[in-house]
Amino acid sequence: MRLLAWLERHFNLTEIVSFLASFGVFPAELDTRRPVVEAVDDAMRRPLPSYARWPRVLGLVSFLLFLFLVVTGALLAFYYQPTESEAYRAVTAIVRDVSFGWFVHQLHRWSARLLLVILLVRLWRFFFQGTHKTPREALWVVALLTFLAAMHADLTGRLLPLTTSGYWTTVRAIEVLYALPVLGPIFSFLIGGTTVDSLMLTRFYVLHVCILPAIILILFYLHFNGVRRVGLSTLSRESRTSGETPKVQMYNMVILMVLIFGGLVTLVTLLPAPFQEAADPTATPPGMRPPWYLLAAHGLIELFPDWLPRWAGGLVVEMILLGSILLPFIDRSGGSTARERRAVIAAGVVVLLPCPPLTSNGYSLEVRG
């Protein structure tokens, strides 16, 4: 307690705890003018709705997966060397020679895949349950930007091992992104051109380990901070003022973290991704295609006739993306229930219906090639 009192005299510990609590520990706001023990004790006695209930748990699960990515990525970074001559050998040494290196590598890989799926499911949940409407329109924008940032983090990470699949998947993805008339040039500037070389590898590494994780962390902070401001979405048979205490919620978060880790270990053990041979930039292997989250955009762009400029298809993709970002401001339906939003939900289903055939088209294009 003496140490705590000494720290209280020199630092605002309540403000620090309040900042950390903004990442989903509990949605209660702390009075930063009070000592940390008093402020936390007061917050612990307030019954509040829990993050750990379906489907609200998706936000907390996505953040916990991000934490797993940060930890495993930091462990991998101790051994990785972002150069053309050493990248593949460094990753090979990690999975073959470093103790539990293969496990950390697989854990990082599966965490990235699951994070993207969870973030996408969360967006669907926001739309179909109407939780993107006022006063949560900013949370929708943040959730969509988080998915886009995680998508770019996954893309930049695919190139780093310089395996055959990672290299050529990146090449195909770059071809799709460069078709976008506005975002394409920005992406080209960030990664240093159109050729996959040592400069691009270095920039991918910096984006993957520094810039994109920082952006995602800021977006998660904005999400949980916004939730604390406007409140959690109310589920059926639950009021905003009744629920579990923050202490119970923290126990639930620990249990959830253990379950997520157990699920990841199960996937790593039963479905390990094979480590491939080194990439050959001079020989394109058959069946190489963009990552799954770009297949629909790839299929849409390739539907346009050859006499149209390639950016025409990219412009359509950007218009769809812009419409998705502005959705809360476009959706003027009267309520948030499915009955009150029949027309909006029907329009959303119509927009989503072409996604499976477009994804199939984007997948089959490279198979035929």
C-alpha positions in Angstrom: 0.0 0.0 0.0 2.9 2.4 0.6 4.1 1.9 -2.9 0.6 2.6 -4.2 0.4 5.8 -2.0 3.8 6.9 -3.4 2.6 6.3 -7.0 -0.6 8.2 -6.3 1.4 11.2 -5.2 3.4 11.3 -8.5 0.9 9.9 -11.1 -2.8 10.0 -11.7 -3.3 6.2 -11.5 -7.0 6.5 -11.8 -6.6 8.1 -15.2 -4.2 5.3 -16.3 -6.7 2.6 -15.1 -9.5 4.5 -16.8 -7.6 4.4 -20.1 -6.9 0.7 -19.8 -10.5 0.0 -18.9 -11.5 1.7 -22.2 -10.4 -1.5 -24.0 -13.4 -3.6 -22.8 -12.6 -4.5 -19.2 -15.8 -2.8 -18.1 -17.9 0.0 -19.5 -18.1 2.0 -16.3 -16.4 5.4 -16.3 -14.0 6.2 -13.5 -13.8 9.5 -11.7 -10.2 10.5 -12.4 -10.3 13.1 -9.6 -10.5 10.4 -6.9 -7.8 7.9 -5.7 -7.6 4.8 -7.8 -8.8 2.4 -5.1 -11.9 4.5 -4.3 -12.8 5.0 -8.0 -12.4 1.4 -8.8 -14.3 0.2 -5.7 -17.2 2.5 -6.7 -17.2 1.3 -10.3 -17.1 -2.3 -9.2 -20.4 -1.9 -7.3 -22.3 -0.6 -10.3 -24.3 -3.3 -12.1 -23.9 -2.9 -15.9 -24.7 -4.8 -19.1 -21.9 -7.2 -19.9 -19.7 -7.4 -23.0 -19.6 -11.1 -22.6 -23.1 -11.9 -23.9 -23.8 -12.9 -27.5 -23.6 -11.1 -29.9 -21.9 -8.2 -28.0 -19.0 -10.5 -27.2 -17.8 -10.2 -30.8 -16.1 -6.9 -30.0 -14.3 -8.3 -27.0 -13.3 -11.5 -28.9 -11.8 -9.4 -31.7 -9.8 -7.3 -29.3 -8.5 -10.4 -27.5 -7.5 -12.0 -30.8 -5.7 -8.7 -31.6 -3.8 -9.1 -28.3 -2.8 -12.6 -29.3 -1.5 -11.2 -32.6 0.5 -8.5 -30.9 2.2 -11.0 -28.5 2.9 -13.7 -31.1 4.0 -11.1 -33.6 6.5 -9.6 -31.1 7.9 -13.1 -30.5 8.3 -13.7 -34.2 9.9 -10.3 -34.7 12.8 -11.3 -32.5 14.0 -13.7 -35.2 12.6 -12.3 -38.5 14.9 -10.4 -40.9 13.0 -8.2 -43.5 15.4 -8.7 -46.4 15.0 -10.6 -49.6 18.0 -12.8 -49.0 17.2 -13.6 -45.3 13.4 -13.5 -44.9 12.6 -17.0 -46.0 15.6 -18.5 -44.1 14.6 -16.6 -41.0 11.0 -17.9 -41.0 12.3 -21.4 -41.8 14.6 -21.2 -38.8 11.7 -20.0 -36.6 9.4 -23.0 -37.5 12.2 -25.6 -37.6 14.9 -24.6 -35.1 13.5 -22.2 -32.5 11.8 -23.9 -29.5 8.0 -23.7 -30.0 8.6 -21.4 -33.0 6.3 -23.4 -35.2 3.6 -23.1 -32.5 3.9 -19.3 -32.3 4.0 -19.0 -36.1 0.8 -21.1 -36.5 -0.9 -19.3 -33.5 -0.2 -16.0 -35.2 -1.5 -17.2 -38.5 -4.8 -18.6 -37.1 -5.3 -15.5 -34.9 -5.1 -13.3 -38.0 -7.6 -15.4 -40.0 -10.1 -15.6 -37.1 -9.8 -11.8 -36.4 -10.9 -11.0 -40.0 -13.8 -13.4 -39.8 -15.0 -12.0 -36.4 -14.7 -8.4 -37.6 -16.8 -9.2 -40.7 -19.4 -11.1 -38.7 -19.6 -8.1 -36.3 -20.3 -5.7 -39.3 -23.1 -8.0 -40.4 -24.5 -8.0 -36.9 -24.4 -4.2 -36.7 -26.4 -4.0 -40.0 -29.0 -6.7 -39.5 -29.7 -5.8 -35.9 -29.8 -2.0 -36.6 -27.1 -1.1 -34.1 -25.4 1.1 -36.7 -28.1 3.7 -36.3 -28.1 6.8 -34.2 -26.4 7.2 -31.7 -24.0 4.5 -32.8 -23.2 5.6 -36.3 -19.6 6.5 -35.4 -19.2 2.9 -34.0 -20.2 1.6 -37.4 -17.6 3.7 -39.1 -14.9 2.6 -36.6 -15.9 -1.1 -37.0 -15.7 -0.8 -40.8 -12.3 1.0 -40.6 -11.1 -1.7 -38.2 -11.9 -4.4 -40.7 -10.2 -2.6 -43.5 -7.1 -2.0 -41.3 -7.0 -5.7 -40.3 -7.4 -6.7 -43.9 -4.3 -4.6 -44.8 -2.4 -6.0 -41.8 -3.2 -9.5 -43.0 -2.1 -8.6 -46.6 1.2 -7.1 -45.5 1.9 -10.1 -43.3 1.4 -12.6 -46.2 4.4 -11.4 -48.0 6.9 -11.4 -45.1 7.8 -15.2 -45.2 8.4 -14.9 -49.0 6.8 -18.3 -49.6 5.3 -19.2 -52.9 1.7 -18.7 -51.8 2.5 -15.6 -49.8 4.4 -13.9 -52.6 2.0 -14.6 -55.4 -1.1 -14.0 -53.3 0.4 -10.5 -52.6 1.0 -10.0 -56.3 -2.6 -10.8 -57.1 -3.9 -8.6 -54.3 -1.8 -5.7 -55.5 -3.2 -6.0 -59.0 -6.7 -5.6 -57.5 -5.8 -2.7 -55.3 -4.0 -0.8 -58.1 -7.3 -0.9 -60.1 -8.9 1.4 -57.5 -8.6 5.0 -58.9 -8.3 6.8 -55.6 -7.0 4.3 -53.0 -4.7 2.5 -55.5 -2.2 5.4 -55.9 -2.2 6.0 -52.2 -1.4 2.3 -51.6 1.3 2.4 -54.3 2.9 5.4 -52.6 2.9 3.6 -49.2 4.4 0.4 -50.4 6.9 2.0 -52.8 5.7 1.1 -56.3 4.3 -1.8 -58.2 7.2 -4.3 -58.1 7.6 -6.7 -55.2 11.3 -6.1 -54.3 13.4 -5.4 -51.2 12.0 -1.9 -50.8 8.4 -3.2 -50.8 9.3 -6.0 -48.4 10.8 -3.5 -45.9 7.7 -1.2 -46.2 5.4 -4.1 -45.8 7.3 -5.0 -42.6 7.1 -1.5 -41.2 3.4 -1.3 -42.0 2.7 -4.8 -40.5 4.6 -4.4 -37.2 4.3 -0.7 -36.5 1.8 1.4 -38.4 -1.2 -0.9 -38.9 -1.2 -2.4 -35.3 -1.1 1.2 -34.0 -4.0 2.2 -36.2 -6.0 -0.9 -35.1 -5.3 -0.2 -31.4 -6.5 3.3 -31.8 -9.7 2.1 -33.6 -10.3 -0.4 -30.8 -9.9 2.4 -28.2 -12.3 4.6 -30.1 -14.8 1.7 -30.3 -14.8 0.9 -26.6 -14.6 4.5 -25.6 -17.7 5.2 -27.8 -19.5 2.3 -26.2 -18.8 3.7 -22.8 -20.3 7.0 -24.0 -23.4 5.9 -25.8 -23.9 2.6 -23.9 -24.0 -1.0 -24.9 -26.7 -2.1 -27.3 -29.6 -3.5 -25.3 -30.4 -7.1 -25.8 -33.9 -8.7 -25.3 -35.0 -8.9 -21.7 -32.1 -6.8 -20.5 -32.1 -3.2 -19.3 -29.2 -0.8 -19.6 -28.9 -0.4 -15.8 -29.1 -4.0 -14.7 -26.6 -6.8 -15.3 -23.3 -8.0 -13.9 -20.8 -6.1 -11.9 -17.5 -5.2 -13.5 -15.8 -7.7 -11.3 -17.8 -10.5 -12.8 -17.2 -9.1 -16.2 -13.5 -9.3 -15.7 -13.8 -12.9 -14.6 -15.8 -13.5 -17.8 -13.0 -11.9 -19.8 -10.4 -14.2 -18.3 -12.6 -17.2 -19.0 -13.1 -15.9 -22.6 -9.4 -15.5 -23.1 -8.7 -19.1 -21.9 -11.4 -20.4 -24.3 -10.0 -18.4 -27.2 -6.5 -19.7 -26.5 -7.8 -23.2 -26.3 -9.6 -22.9 -29.6 -6.5 -21.5 -31.2 -4.4 -24.4 -29.8 -7.0 -26.9 -31.2 -6.8 -25.3 -34.6 -3.0 -25.2 -34.6 -2.8 -28.9 -33.6 -5.5 -30.3 -35.9 -5.3 -27.9 -38.9 -1.7 -26.6 -39.1 -1.0 -24.7 -42.3 1.9 -26.3 -44.3 5.0 -24.3 -44.7 5.7 -23.9 -48.4 8.9 -23.6 -50.5 10.6 -20.3 -51.2 8.9 -18.0 -53.8 10.3 -17.9 -57.4 9.4 -14.4 -58.8 10.2 -15.7 -62.3 7.6 -18.5 -62.4 3.9 -18.0 -61.6 2.5 -21.3 -60.1 -1.1 -22.2 -61.2 -4.0 -21.4 -59.0 -2.6 -18.3 -57.4 -5.4 -15.8 -56.5 -6.0 -12.8 -54.2 -6.9 -13.4 -50.5 -10.5 -14.4 -49.9 -11.5 -10.9 -48.8 -10.5 -9.4 -52.2 -12.0 -12.2 -54.4 -15.4 -10.5 -54.8 -13.7 -7.2 -55.8 -11.5 -9.1 -58.2 -14.4 -10.9 -59.7 -16.3 -7.6 -60.1 -13.4 -5.8 -61.8 -12.8 -8.6 -64.2 -16.5 -8.6 -65.3 -16.0 -5.3 -67.1 -15.2 -5.5 -70.8 -11.6 -5.0 -72.0 -12.5 -1.8 -73.9 -13.2 -0.1 -70.6 -10.3 1.2 -68.5 -9.5 -1.1 -65.6 -10.1 1.7 -63.1 -13.8 1.7 -64.1 -14.4 -1.5 -62.2 -12.2 -0.2 -59.3 -14.4 2.9 -59.2 -17.5 0.8 -58.6 -15.7 -1.0 -55.8 -14.8 2.3 -54.2 -18.4 3.6 -54.5 -19.6 0.4 -52.8 -17.1 1.0 -50.0 -18.1 4.7 -49.7 -21.7 3.7 -49.5 -20.9 1.2 -46.7 -19.1 3.9 -44.7 -22.0 6.3 -45.1 -24.7 3.6 -44.4 -25.8 5.0 -41.0 -26.3 8.4 -42.5 -28.2 7.0 -45.5 -30.4 4.6 -43.5 -33.4 6.7 -42.5 -35.6 3.9 -41.4 -37.8 4.7 -38.4 -36.7 2.0 -35.9 -34.1 -0.6 -35.2 -36.2 -3.8 -35.2 -36.4 -6.1 -38.2 -40.0 -5.3 -38.8 -39.4 -1.6 -38.8 -36.4 -2.0 -41.1 -37.8 -4.5 -43.7 -37.0 -2.3 -46.7 -33.4 -1.5 -45.5 -32.7 -5.2 -44.7 -34.1 -6.2 -48.1 -31.9 -3.7 -49.8 -28.9 -5.0 -47.9 -29.7 -8.6 -48.9 -29.9 -7.5 -52.5 -26.5 -5.9 -52.3 -25.0 -8.9 -50.6 -26.5 -11.5 -52.9 -24.0 -10.9 -55.7 -21.1 -11.4 -53.3 -21.0 -15.3 -53.5 -21.1 -15.4 -57.3 -18.5 -12.6 -57.6 -16.3 -14.4 -55.1 -16.7 -17.6 -57.1 -15.8 -15.7 -60.3 -12.7 -14.2 -58.7 -11.7 -17.6 -57.4 -12.2 -19.4 -60.7 -10.4 -16.7 -62.8 -7.1 -17.7 -61.4 -7.9 -21.4 -61.6 -8.5 -21.1 -65.3 -5.3 -19.1 -65.6 
